[in-house]
């Protein structure tokens, strides 16, 4: 089992925020991207952040967007569409969306709409 599975989402979230804010994007846009992928509303997201939920439990509770399979490309040298472990693939989907947001991609395109 990968160490990231037992890492708390709340410990990584500030890194996501820093990454997108350094590139001129907002925390609100990041939260919108997370909500799109997971189906969490703002209060559910806040609850997971406060509870220190692990990535494993975070995604176990998520209602993954049916369009998540449209997320393709490379993150950390790995093609997200080829990741075999379902949980790791969801984590890579999130990483890819954060990368696209930070790179200045239009929010509508990041959200595959």
KAQUIRA-V170278 format. One record per run of one state. SS is the DSSP state (2 for helix, 1 for strand, 0 for the rest). FROM is the first residue (numbers start at 0). TO is the last residue. Records with the same first field share a line. If there is no record, write none. Layout:
BEGIN
SS: FROM-TO ; FROM-TO
END
This chain:
BEGIN
0: 0-1 ; 6-6 ; 22-25 ; 38-40 ; 51-52 ; 61-64 ; 70-72 ; 75-76 ; 82-84 ; 102-105 ; 110-112
2: 2-5 ; 8-21 ; 26-37 ; 41-50 ; 54-60 ; 65-69 ; 79-81 ; 85-101 ; 106-109
1: 7-7 ; 53-53 ; 73-74 ; 77-78
END
